[in-house]
Amino acid sequence: MHILTSAGPLVSLVAGILILVMPRLLNYIVAIYLIIIGLLGLFGHHLH
């Protein structure tokens, strides 16, 4: 799980750069983030 914990800052850095370059991506990035967090919250405890 160490790979997943160190991927967070990298993902946010890439997302921030993409938002600066193409501000319209902000809606998609936020939507995808919320969907992933929601799915992990609902089904994450079943993965162990």
mmCIF entry with sequence, helices, sheets and N, C-alpha, C, O atoms, coordinates in Angstrom:
data_MODEL
# 
_entry.id   MODEL 
# 
_entity.id                         1 
_entity.type                       polymer 
_entity.pdbx_number_of_molecules   1 
# 
_entity_poly.entity_id                      1 
_entity_poly.type                           'polypeptide(L)' 
_entity_poly.nstd_linkage                   no 
_entity_poly.nstd_monomer                   no 
_entity_poly.pdbx_seq_one_letter_code       MHILTSAGPLVSLVAGILILVMPRLLNYIVAIYLIIIGLLGLFGHHLH 
_entity_poly.pdbx_seq_one_letter_code_can   MHILTSAGPLVSLVAGILILVMPRLLNYIVAIYLIIIGLLGLFGHHLH 
_entity_poly.pdbx_strand_id                 A 
# 
loop_
_entity_poly_seq.entity_id 
_entity_poly_seq.num 
_entity_poly_seq.mon_id 
_entity_poly_seq.hetero 
1 1  MET n 
1 2  HIS n 
1 3  ILE n 
1 4  LEU n 
1 5  THR n 
1 6  SER n 
1 7  ALA n 
1 8  GLY n 
1 9  PRO n 
1 10 LEU n 
1 11 VAL n 
1 12 SER n 
1 13 LEU n 
1 14 VAL n 
1 15 ALA n 
1 16 GLY n 
1 17 ILE n 
1 18 LEU n 
1 19 ILE n 
1 20 LEU n 
1 21 VAL n 
1 22 MET n 
1 23 PRO n 
1 24 ARG n 
1 25 LEU n 
1 26 LEU n 
1 27 ASN n 
1 28 TYR n 
1 29 ILE n 
1 30 VAL n 
1 31 ALA n 
1 32 ILE n 
1 33 TYR n 
1 34 LEU n 
1 35 ILE n 
1 36 ILE n 
1 37 ILE n 
1 38 GLY n 
1 39 LEU n 
1 40 LEU n 
1 41 GLY n 
1 42 LEU n 
1 43 PHE n 
1 44 GLY n 
1 45 HIS n 
1 46 HIS n 
1 47 LEU n 
1 48 HIS n 
# 
_struct_asym.id          A 
_struct_asym.entity_id   1 
# 
loop_
_struct_conf.conf_type_id 
_struct_conf.id 
_struct_conf.pdbx_PDB_helix_id 
_struct_conf.beg_label_comp_id 
_struct_conf.beg_label_asym_id 
_struct_conf.beg_label_seq_id 
_struct_conf.pdbx_beg_PDB_ins_code 
_struct_conf.end_label_comp_id 
_struct_conf.end_label_asym_id 
_struct_conf.end_label_seq_id 
_struct_conf.pdbx_end_PDB_ins_code 
_struct_conf.beg_auth_comp_id 
_struct_conf.beg_auth_asym_id 
_struct_conf.beg_auth_seq_id 
_struct_conf.end_auth_comp_id 
_struct_conf.end_auth_asym_id 
_struct_conf.end_auth_seq_id 
_struct_conf.pdbx_PDB_helix_class 
_struct_conf.details 
_struct_conf.pdbx_PDB_helix_length 
HELX_P HELX_P1 AA1 HIS A 2  ? VAL A 21 ? HIS A 2  VAL A 21 1 ? 20 
HELX_P HELX_P2 AA2 LEU A 25 ? PHE A 43 ? LEU A 25 PHE A 43 1 ? 19 
HELX_P HELX_P3 AA3 GLY A 44 ? HIS A 46 ? GLY A 44 HIS A 46 5 ? 3  
# 
_struct_conf_type.id          HELX_P 
_struct_conf_type.criteria    ? 
_struct_conf_type.reference   ? 
# 
loop_
_atom_site.group_PDB 
_atom_site.id 
_atom_site.type_symbol 
_atom_site.label_atom_id 
_atom_site.label_alt_id 
_atom_site.label_comp_id 
_atom_site.label_asym_id 
_atom_site.label_entity_id 
_atom_site.label_seq_id 
_atom_site.pdbx_PDB_ins_code 
_atom_site.Cartn_x 
_atom_site.Cartn_y 
_atom_site.Cartn_z 
_atom_site.occupancy 
_atom_site.B_iso_or_equiv 
_atom_site.pdbx_formal_charge 
_atom_site.auth_seq_id 
_atom_site.auth_comp_id 
_atom_site.auth_asym_id 
_atom_site.auth_atom_id 
_atom_site.pdbx_PDB_model_num 
ATOM 1   N N  . MET A 1 1  ? 0.804   -1.204 0.000   1.00 0.00 ? 1  MET A N  1 
ATOM 2   C CA . MET A 1 1  ? 0.000   0.000  0.000   1.00 0.00 ? 1  MET A CA 1 
ATOM 3   C C  . MET A 1 1  ? 0.845   1.265  0.000   1.00 0.00 ? 1  MET A C  1 
ATOM 4   O O  . MET A 1 1  ? 0.304   2.365  -0.118  1.00 0.00 ? 1  MET A O  1 
ATOM 5   N N  . HIS A 1 2  ? 2.146   1.132  0.129   1.00 0.00 ? 2  HIS A N  1 
ATOM 6   C CA . HIS A 1 2  ? 3.009   2.310  0.129   1.00 0.00 ? 2  HIS A CA 1 
ATOM 7   C C  . HIS A 1 2  ? 2.943   3.041  -1.201  1.00 0.00 ? 2  HIS A C  1 
ATOM 8   O O  . HIS A 1 2  ? 3.058   4.266  -1.237  1.00 0.00 ? 2  HIS A O  1 
ATOM 9   N N  . ILE A 1 3  ? 2.761   2.313  -2.293  1.00 0.00 ? 3  ILE A N  1 
ATOM 10  C CA . ILE A 1 3  ? 2.683   2.937  -3.615  1.00 0.00 ? 3  ILE A CA 1 
ATOM 11  C C  . ILE A 1 3  ? 1.455   3.832  -3.696  1.00 0.00 ? 3  ILE A C  1 
ATOM 12  O O  . ILE A 1 3  ? 1.522   4.926  -4.256  1.00 0.00 ? 3  ILE A O  1 
ATOM 13  N N  . LEU A 1 4  ? 0.342   3.381  -3.146  1.00 0.00 ? 4  LEU A N  1 
ATOM 14  C CA . LEU A 1 4  ? -0.882  4.176  -3.194  1.00 0.00 ? 4  LEU A CA 1 
ATOM 15  C C  . LEU A 1 4  ? -0.773  5.439  -2.358  1.00 0.00 ? 4  LEU A C  1 
ATOM 16  O O  . LEU A 1 4  ? -1.306  6.479  -2.746  1.00 0.00 ? 4  LEU A O  1 
ATOM 17  N N  . THR A 1 5  ? -0.096  5.374  -1.225  1.00 0.00 ? 5  THR A N  1 
ATOM 18  C CA . THR A 1 5  ? 0.008   6.557  -0.380  1.00 0.00 ? 5  THR A CA 1 
ATOM 19  C C  . THR A 1 5  ? 0.946   7.587  -0.989  1.00 0.00 ? 5  THR A C  1 
ATOM 20  O O  . THR A 1 5  ? 0.746   8.787  -0.797  1.00 0.00 ? 5  THR A O  1 
ATOM 21  N N  . SER A 1 6  ? 1.965   7.148  -1.717  1.00 0.00 ? 6  SER A N  1 
ATOM 22  C CA . SER A 1 6  ? 2.873   8.115  -2.324  1.00 0.00 ? 6  SER A CA 1 
ATOM 23  C C  . SER A 1 6  ? 2.357   8.623  -3.660  1.00 0.00 ? 6  SER A C  1 
ATOM 24  O O  . SER A 1 6  ? 2.918   9.568  -4.215  1.00 0.00 ? 6  SER A O  1 
ATOM 25  N N  . ALA A 1 7  ? 1.300   8.017  -4.188  1.00 0.00 ? 7  ALA A N  1 
ATOM 26  C CA . ALA A 1 7  ? 0.751   8.465  -5.466  1.00 0.00 ? 7  ALA A CA 1 
ATOM 27  C C  . ALA A 1 7  ? -0.127  9.697  -5.287  1.00 0.00 ? 7  ALA A C  1 
ATOM 28  O O  . ALA A 1 7  ? -0.322  10.443 -6.246  1.00 0.00 ? 7  ALA A O  1 
ATOM 29  N N  . GLY A 1 8  ? -0.654  9.934  -4.110  1.00 0.00 ? 8  GLY A N  1 
ATOM 30  C CA . GLY A 1 8  ? -1.546  11.070 -3.873  1.00 0.00 ? 8  GLY A CA 1 
ATOM 31  C C  . GLY A 1 8  ? -0.938  12.412 -4.237  1.00 0.00 ? 8  GLY A C  1 
ATOM 32  O O  . GLY A 1 8  ? -1.532  13.160 -5.014  1.00 0.00 ? 8  GLY A O  1 
ATOM 33  N N  . PRO A 1 9  ? 0.238   12.741 -3.695  1.00 0.00 ? 9  PRO A N  1 
ATOM 34  C CA . PRO A 1 9  ? 0.850   14.026 -4.056  1.00 0.00 ? 9  PRO A CA 1 
ATOM 35  C C  . PRO A 1 9  ? 1.192   14.128 -5.540  1.00 0.00 ? 9  PRO A C  1 
ATOM 36  O O  . PRO A 1 9  ? 1.079   15.204 -6.127  1.00 0.00 ? 9  PRO A O  1 
ATOM 37  N N  . LEU A 1 10 ? 1.602   13.037 -6.142  1.00 0.00 ? 10 LEU A N  1 
ATOM 38  C CA . LEU A 1 10 ? 1.926   13.053 -7.572  1.00 0.00 ? 10 LEU A CA 1 
ATOM 39  C C  . LEU A 1 10 ? 0.677   13.304 -8.401  1.00 0.00 ? 10 LEU A C  1 
ATOM 40  O O  . LEU A 1 10 ? 0.710   14.082 -9.355  1.00 0.00 ? 10 LEU A O  1 
ATOM 41  N N  . VAL A 1 11 ? -0.413  12.657 -8.048  1.00 0.00 ? 11 VAL A N  1 
ATOM 42  C CA . VAL A 1 11 ? -1.673  12.851 -8.776  1.00 0.00 ? 11 VAL A CA 1 
ATOM 43  C C  . VAL A 1 11 ? -2.149  14.290 -8.632  1.00 0.00 ? 11 VAL A C  1 
ATOM 44  O O  . VAL A 1 11 ? -2.597  14.890 -9.609  1.00 0.00 ? 11 VAL A O  1 
ATOM 45  N N  . SER A 1 12 ? -2.059  14.855 -7.430  1.00 0.00 ? 12 SER A N  1 
ATOM 46  C CA . SER A 1 12 ? -2.510  16.228 -7.257  1.00 0.00 ? 12 SER A CA 1 
ATOM 47  C C  . SER A 1 12 ? -1.606  17.218 -7.980  1.00 0.00 ? 12 SER A C  1 
ATOM 48  O O  . SER A 1 12 ? -2.083  18.246 -8.460  1.00 0.00 ? 12 SER A O  1 
ATOM 49  N N  . LEU A 1 13 ? -0.316  16.929 -8.066  1.00 0.00 ? 13 LEU A N  1 
ATOM 50  C CA . LEU A 1 13 ? 0.586   17.798 -8.818  1.00 0.00 ? 13 LEU A CA 1 
ATOM 51  C C  . LEU A 1 13 ? 0.232   17.791 -10.298 1.00 0.00 ? 13 LEU A C  1 
ATOM 52  O O  . LEU A 1 13 ? 0.136   18.849 -10.919 1.00 0.00 ? 13 LEU A O  1 
ATOM 53  N N  . VAL A 1 14 ? 0.038   16.603 -10.867 1.00 0.00 ? 14 VAL A N  1 
ATOM 54  C CA . VAL A 1 14 ? -0.331  16.496 -12.284 1.00 0.00 ? 14 VAL A CA 1 
ATOM 55  C C  . VAL A 1 14 ? -1.678  17.163 -12.528 1.00 0.00 ? 14 VAL A C  1 
ATOM 56  O O  . VAL A 1 14 ? -1.843  17.873 -13.520 1.00 0.00 ? 14 VAL A O  1 
ATOM 57  N N  . ALA A 1 15 ? -2.644  16.945 -11.639 1.00 0.00 ? 15 ALA A N  1 
ATOM 58  C CA . ALA A 1 15 ? -3.965  17.555 -11.796 1.00 0.00 ? 15 ALA A CA 1 
ATOM 59  C C  . ALA A 1 15 ? -3.857  19.077 -11.748 1.00 0.00 ? 15 ALA A C  1 
ATOM 60  O O  . ALA A 1 15 ? -4.506  19.769 -12.532 1.00 0.00 ? 15 ALA A O  1 
ATOM 61  N N  . GLY A 1 16 ? -3.050  19.595 -10.845 1.00 0.00 ? 16 GLY A N  1 
ATOM 62  C CA . GLY A 1 16 ? -2.876  21.048 -10.751 1.00 0.00 ? 16 GLY A CA 1 
ATOM 63  C C  . GLY A 1 16 ? -2.276  21.635 -12.016 1.00 0.00 ? 16 GLY A C  1 
ATOM 64  O O  . GLY A 1 16 ? -2.706  22.694 -12.473 1.00 0.00 ? 16 GLY A O  1 
ATOM 65  N N  . ILE A 1 17 ? -1.294  20.965 -12.581 1.00 0.00 ? 17 ILE A N  1 
ATOM 66  C CA . ILE A 1 17 ? -0.672  21.444 -13.819 1.00 0.00 ? 17 ILE A CA 1 
ATOM 67  C C  . ILE A 1 17 ? -1.684  21.403 -14.967 1.00 0.00 ? 17 ILE A C  1 
ATOM 68  O O  . ILE A 1 17 ? -1.771  22.341 -15.759 1.00 0.00 ? 17 ILE A O  1 
ATOM 69  N N  . LEU A 1 18 ? -2.441  20.317 -15.050 1.00 0.00 ? 18 LEU A N  1 
ATOM 70  C CA . LEU A 1 18 ? -3.442  20.212 -16.114 1.00 0.00 ? 18 LEU A CA 1 
ATOM 71  C C  . LEU A 1 18 ? -4.513  21.282 -15.979 1.00 0.00 ? 18 LEU A C  1 
ATOM 72  O O  . LEU A 1 18 ? -4.979  21.820 -16.983 1.00 0.00 ? 18 LEU A O  1 
ATOM 73  N N  . ILE A 1 19 ? -4.913  21.600 -14.748 1.00 0.00 ? 19 ILE A N  1 
ATOM 74  C CA . ILE A 1 19 ? -5.919  22.644 -14.536 1.00 0.00 ? 19 ILE A CA 1 
ATOM 75  C C  . ILE A 1 19 ? -5.371  24.004 -14.956 1.00 0.00 ? 19 ILE A C  1 
ATOM 76  O O  . ILE A 1 19 ? -6.104  24.822 -15.513 1.00 0.00 ? 19 ILE A O  1 
ATOM 77  N N  . LEU A 1 20 ? -4.089  24.253 -14.695 1.00 0.00 ? 20 LEU A N  1 
ATOM 78  C CA . LEU A 1 20 ? -3.497  25.518 -15.121 1.00 0.00 ? 20 LEU A CA 1 
ATOM 79  C C  . LEU A 1 20 ? -3.469  25.630 -16.636 1.00 0.00 ? 20 LEU A C  1 
ATOM 80  O O  . LEU A 1 20 ? -3.725  26.698 -17.192 1.00 0.00 ? 20 LEU A O  1 
ATOM 81  N N  . VAL A 1 21 ? -3.155  24.519 -17.307 1.00 0.00 ? 21 VAL A N  1 
ATOM 82  C CA . VAL A 1 21 ? -3.058  24.536 -18.761 1.00 0.00 ? 21 VAL A CA 1 
ATOM 83  C C  . VAL A 1 21 ? -4.447  24.580 -19.402 1.00 0.00 ? 21 VAL A C  1 
ATOM 84  O O  . VAL A 1 21 ? -4.681  25.334 -20.346 1.00 0.00 ? 21 VAL A O  1 
ATOM 85  N N  . MET A 1 22 ? -5.350  23.774 -18.886 1.00 0.00 ? 22 MET A N  1 
ATOM 86  C CA . MET A 1 22 ? -6.696  23.677 -19.453 1.00 0.00 ? 22 MET A CA 1 
ATOM 87  C C  . MET A 1 22 ? -7.712  23.778 -18.322 1.00 0.00 ? 22 MET A C  1 
ATOM 88  O O  . MET A 1 22 ? -8.096  22.753 -17.759 1.00 0.00 ? 22 MET A O  1 
ATOM 89  N N  . PRO A 1 23 ? -8.157  24.981 -17.973 1.00 0.00 ? 23 PRO A N  1 
ATOM 90  C CA . PRO A 1 23 ? -9.047  25.159 -16.818 1.00 0.00 ? 23 PRO A CA 1 
ATOM 91  C C  . PRO A 1 23 ? -10.369 24.394 -16.930 1.00 0.00 ? 23 PRO A C  1 
ATOM 92  O O  . PRO A 1 23 ? -10.996 24.099 -15.912 1.00 0.00 ? 23 PRO A O  1 
ATOM 93  N N  . ARG A 1 24 ? -10.800 24.070 -18.150 1.00 0.00 ? 24 ARG A N  1 
ATOM 94  C CA . ARG A 1 24 ? -12.054 23.334 -18.304 1.00 0.00 ? 24 ARG A CA 1 
ATOM 95  C C  . ARG A 1 24 ? -11.954 21.922 -17.724 1.00 0.00 ? 24 ARG A C  1 
ATOM 96  O O  . ARG A 1 24 ? -12.974 21.297 -17.431 1.00 0.00 ? 24 ARG A O  1 
ATOM 97  N N  . LEU A 1 25 ? -10.723 21.417 -17.557 1.00 0.00 ? 25 LEU A N  1 
ATOM 98  C CA . LEU A 1 25 ? -10.536 20.084 -16.996 1.00 0.00 ? 25 LEU A CA 1 
ATOM 99  C C  . LEU A 1 25 ? -10.917 20.008 -15.524 1.00 0.00 ? 25 LEU A C  1 
ATOM 100 O O  . LEU A 1 25 ? -11.123 18.920 -14.986 1.00 0.00 ? 25 LEU A O  1 
ATOM 101 N N  . LEU A 1 26 ? -11.011 21.160 -14.876 1.00 0.00 ? 26 LEU A N  1 
ATOM 102 C CA . LEU A 1 26 ? -11.299 21.173 -13.439 1.00 0.00 ? 26 LEU A CA 1 
ATOM 103 C C  . LEU A 1 26 ? -12.586 20.417 -13.119 1.00 0.00 ? 26 LEU A C  1 
ATOM 104 O O  . LEU A 1 26 ? -12.626 19.642 -12.163 1.00 0.00 ? 26 LEU A O  1 
ATOM 105 N N  . ASN A 1 27 ? -13.631 20.634 -13.905 1.00 0.00 ? 27 ASN A N  1 
ATOM 106 C CA . ASN A 1 27 ? -14.901 19.944 -13.662 1.00 0.00 ? 27 ASN A CA 1 
ATOM 107 C C  . ASN A 1 27 ? -14.733 18.440 -13.733 1.00 0.00 ? 27 ASN A C  1 
ATOM 108 O O  . ASN A 1 27 ? -15.247 17.717 -12.879 1.00 0.00 ? 27 ASN A O  1 
ATOM 109 N N  . TYR A 1 28 ? -14.016 17.957 -14.745 1.00 0.00 ? 28 TYR A N  1 
ATOM 110 C CA . TYR A 1 28 ? -13.829 16.518 -14.912 1.00 0.00 ? 28 TYR A CA 1 
ATOM 111 C C  . TYR A 1 28 ? -12.958 15.936 -13.808 1.00 0.00 ? 28 TYR A C  1 
ATOM 112 O O  . TYR A 1 28 ? -13.250 14.862 -13.283 1.00 0.00 ? 28 TYR A O  1 
ATOM 113 N N  . ILE A 1 29 ? -11.892 16.642 -13.459 1.00 0.00 ? 29 ILE A N  1 
ATOM 114 C CA . ILE A 1 29 ? -10.982 16.135 -12.431 1.00 0.00 ? 29 ILE A CA 1 
ATOM 115 C C  . ILE A 1 29 ? -11.694 16.038 -11.087 1.00 0.00 ? 29 ILE A C  1 
ATOM 116 O O  . ILE A 1 29 ? -11.546 15.045 -10.375 1.00 0.00 ? 29 ILE A O  1 
ATOM 117 N N  . VAL A 1 30 ? -12.463 17.062 -10.740 1.00 0.00 ? 30 VAL A N  1 
ATOM 118 C CA . VAL A 1 30 ? -13.190 17.036 -9.471  1.00 0.00 ? 30 VAL A CA 1 
ATOM 119 C C  . VAL A 1 30 ? -14.239 15.933 -9.483  1.00 0.00 ? 30 VAL A C  1 
ATOM 120 O O  . VAL A 1 30 ? -14.402 15.222 -8.492  1.00 0.00 ? 30 VAL A O  1 
ATOM 121 N N  . ALA A 1 31 ? -14.950 15.786 -10.598 1.00 0.00 ? 31 ALA A N  1 
ATOM 122 C CA . ALA A 1 31 ? -15.978 14.748 -10.688 1.00 0.00 ? 31 ALA A CA 1 
ATOM 123 C C  . ALA A 1 31 ? -15.367 13.355 -10.560 1.00 0.00 ? 31 ALA A C  1 
ATOM 124 O O  . ALA A 1 31 ? -15.891 12.513 -9.831  1.00 0.00 ? 31 ALA A O  1 
ATOM 125 N N  . ILE A 1 32 ? -14.270 13.109 -11.258 1.00 0.00 ? 32 ILE A N  1 
ATOM 126 C CA . ILE A 1 32 ? -13.616 11.803 -11.198 1.00 0.00 ? 32 ILE A CA 1 
ATOM 127 C C  . ILE A 1 32 ? -13.093 11.540 -9.786  1.00 0.00 ? 32 ILE A C  1 
ATOM 128 O O  . ILE A 1 32 ? -13.209 10.427 -9.272  1.00 0.00 ? 32 ILE A O  1 
ATOM 129 N N  . TYR A 1 33 ? -12.521 12.562 -9.167  1.00 0.00 ? 33 TYR A N  1 
ATOM 130 C CA . TYR A 1 33 ? -12.011 12.417 -7.805  1.00 0.00 ? 33 TYR A CA 1 
ATOM 131 C C  . TYR A 1 33 ? -13.133 12.043 -6.844  1.00 0.00 ? 33 TYR A C  1 
ATOM 132 O O  . TYR A 1 33 ? -12.980 11.134 -6.027  1.00 0.00 ? 33 TYR A O  1 
ATOM 133 N N  . LEU A 1 34 ? -14.257 12.743 -6.943  1.00 0.00 ? 34 LEU A N  1 
ATOM 134 C CA . LEU A 1 34 ? -15.368 12.465 -6.047  1.00 0.00 ? 34 LEU A CA 1 
ATOM 135 C C  . LEU A 1 34 ? -15.940 11.073 -6.267  1.00 0.00 ? 34 LEU A C  1 
ATOM 136 O O  . LEU A 1 34 ? -16.318 10.398 -5.309  1.00 0.00 ? 34 LEU A O  1 
ATOM 137 N N  . ILE A 1 35 ? -16.008 10.639 -7.517  1.00 0.00 ? 35 ILE A N  1 
ATOM 138 C CA . ILE A 1 35 ? -16.509 9.300  -7.823  1.00 0.00 ? 35 ILE A CA 1 
ATOM 139 C C  . ILE A 1 35 ? -15.579 8.243  -7.236  1.00 0.00 ? 35 ILE A C  1 
ATOM 140 O O  . ILE A 1 35 ? -16.041 7.272  -6.636  1.00 0.00 ? 35 ILE A O  1 
ATOM 141 N N  . ILE A 1 36 ? -14.266 8.429  -7.406  1.00 0.00 ? 36 ILE A N  1 
ATOM 142 C CA . ILE A 1 36 ? -13.311 7.451  -6.882  1.00 0.00 ? 36 ILE A CA 1 
ATOM 143 C C  . ILE A 1 36 ? -13.370 7.396  -5.366  1.00 0.00 ? 36 ILE A C  1 
ATOM 144 O O  . ILE A 1 36 ? -13.373 6.310  -4.788  1.00 0.00 ? 36 ILE A O  1 
ATOM 145 N N  . ILE A 1 37 ? -13.416 8.554  -4.713  1.00 0.00 ? 37 ILE A N  1 
ATOM 146 C CA . ILE A 1 37 ? -13.491 8.583  -3.254  1.00 0.00 ? 37 ILE A CA 1 
ATOM 147 C C  . ILE A 1 37 ? -14.780 7.930  -2.774  1.00 0.00 ? 37 ILE A C  1 
ATOM 148 O O  . ILE A 1 37 ? -14.781 7.204  -1.780  1.00 0.00 ? 37 ILE A O  1 
ATOM 149 N N  . GLY A 1 38 ? -15.872 8.188  -3.478  1.00 0.00 ? 38 GLY A N  1 
ATOM 150 C CA . GLY A 1 38 ? -17.144 7.567  -3.108  1.00 0.00 ? 38 GLY A CA 1 
ATOM 151 C C  . GLY A 1 38 ? -17.113 6.065  -3.261  1.00 0.00 ? 38 GLY A C  1 
ATOM 152 O O  . GLY A 1 38 ? -17.591 5.340  -2.389  1.00 0.00 ? 38 GLY A O  1 
ATOM 153 N N  . LEU A 1 39 ? -16.548 5.582  -4.374  1.00 0.00 ? 39 LEU A N  1 
ATOM 154 C CA . LEU A 1 39 ? -16.468 4.139  -4.596  1.00 0.00 ? 39 LEU A CA 1 
ATOM 155 C C  . LEU A 1 39 ? -15.562 3.468  -3.567  1.00 0.00 ? 39 LEU A C  1 
ATOM 156 O O  . LEU A 1 39 ? -15.876 2.390  -3.064  1.00 0.00 ? 39 LEU A O  1 
ATOM 157 N N  . LEU A 1 40 ? -14.440 4.112  -3.259  1.00 0.00 ? 40 LEU A N  1 
ATOM 158 C CA . LEU A 1 40 ? -13.543 3.545  -2.245  1.00 0.00 ? 40 LEU A CA 1 
ATOM 159 C C  . LEU A 1 40 ? -14.218 3.529  -0.880  1.00 0.00 ? 40 LEU A C  1 
ATOM 160 O O  . LEU A 1 40 ? -14.015 2.602  -0.095  1.00 0.00 ? 40 LEU A O  1 
ATOM 161 N N  . GLY A 1 41 ? -15.013 4.542  -0.596  1.00 0.00 ? 41 GLY A N  1 
ATOM 162 C CA . GLY A 1 41 ? -15.722 4.583  0.671   1.00 0.00 ? 41 GLY A CA 1 
ATOM 163 C C  . GLY A 1 41 ? -16.776 3.496  0.779   1.00 0.00 ? 41 GLY A C  1 
ATOM 164 O O  . GLY A 1 41 ? -16.981 2.923  1.849   1.00 0.00 ? 41 GLY A O  1 
ATOM 165 N N  . LEU A 1 42 ? -17.448 3.213  -0.340  1.00 0.00 ? 42 LEU A N  1 
ATOM 166 C CA . LEU A 1 42 ? -18.505 2.204  -0.313  1.00 0.00 ? 42 LEU A CA 1 
ATOM 167 C C  . LEU A 1 42 ? -17.961 0.787  -0.364  1.00 0.00 ? 42 LEU A C  1 
ATOM 168 O O  . LEU A 1 42 ? -18.423 -0.093 0.363   1.00 0.00 ? 42 LEU A O  1 
ATOM 169 N N  . PHE A 1 43 ? -16.966 0.570  -1.235  1.00 0.00 ? 43 PHE A N  1 
ATOM 170 C CA . PHE A 1 43 ? -16.505 -0.789 -1.490  1.00 0.00 ? 43 PHE A CA 1 
ATOM 171 C C  . PHE A 1 43 ? -15.095 -1.059 -0.973  1.00 0.00 ? 43 PHE A C  1 
ATOM 172 O O  . PHE A 1 43 ? -14.619 -2.189 -1.075  1.00 0.00 ? 43 PHE A O  1 
ATOM 173 N N  . GLY A 1 44 ? -14.423 -0.068 -0.429  1.00 0.00 ? 44 GLY A N  1 
ATOM 174 C CA . GLY A 1 44 ? -13.040 -0.228 0.000   1.00 0.00 ? 44 GLY A CA 1 
ATOM 175 C C  . GLY A 1 44 ? -12.860 -1.239 1.113   1.00 0.00 ? 44 GLY A C  1 
ATOM 176 O O  . GLY A 1 44 ? -11.845 -1.934 1.156   1.00 0.00 ? 44 GLY A O  1 
ATOM 177 N N  . HIS A 1 45 ? -13.825 -1.335 2.012   1.00 0.00 ? 45 HIS A N  1 
ATOM 178 C CA . HIS A 1 45 ? -13.688 -2.269 3.131   1.00 0.00 ? 45 HIS A CA 1 
ATOM 179 C C  . HIS A 1 45 ? -13.865 -3.710 2.680   1.00 0.00 ? 45 HIS A C  1 
ATOM 180 O O  . HIS A 1 45 ? -13.517 -4.622 3.430   1.00 0.00 ? 45 HIS A O  1 
ATOM 181 N N  . HIS A 1 46 ? -14.388 -3.948 1.498   1.00 0.00 ? 46 HIS A N  1 
ATOM 182 C CA . HIS A 1 46 ? -14.540 -5.314 0.992   1.00 0.00 ? 46 HIS A CA 1 
ATOM 183 C C  . HIS A 1 46 ? -13.266 -5.834 0.360   1.00 0.00 ? 46 HIS A C  1 
ATOM 184 O O  . HIS A 1 46 ? -13.144 -7.037 0.132   1.00 0.00 ? 46 HIS A O  1 
ATOM 185 N N  . LEU A 1 47 ? -12.301 -4.953 0.068   1.00 0.00 ? 47 LEU A N  1 
ATOM 186 C CA . LEU A 1 47 ? -11.087 -5.353 -0.621  1.00 0.00 ? 47 LEU A CA 1 
ATOM 187 C C  . LEU A 1 47 ? -10.068 -6.020 0.294   1.00 0.00 ? 47 LEU A C  1 
ATOM 188 O O  . LEU A 1 47 ? -9.130  -6.648 -0.196  1.00 0.00 ? 47 LEU A O  1 
ATOM 189 N N  . HIS A 1 48 ? -10.226 -5.901 1.602   1.00 0.00 ? 48 HIS A N  1 
ATOM 190 C CA . HIS A 1 48 ? -9.220  -6.451 2.526   1.00 0.00 ? 48 HIS A CA 1 
ATOM 191 C C  . HIS A 1 48 ? -9.369  -7.926 2.698   1.00 0.00 ? 48 HIS A C  1 
ATOM 192 O O  . HIS A 1 48 ? -8.604  -8.541 3.440   1.00 0.00 ? 48 HIS A O  1 
# 
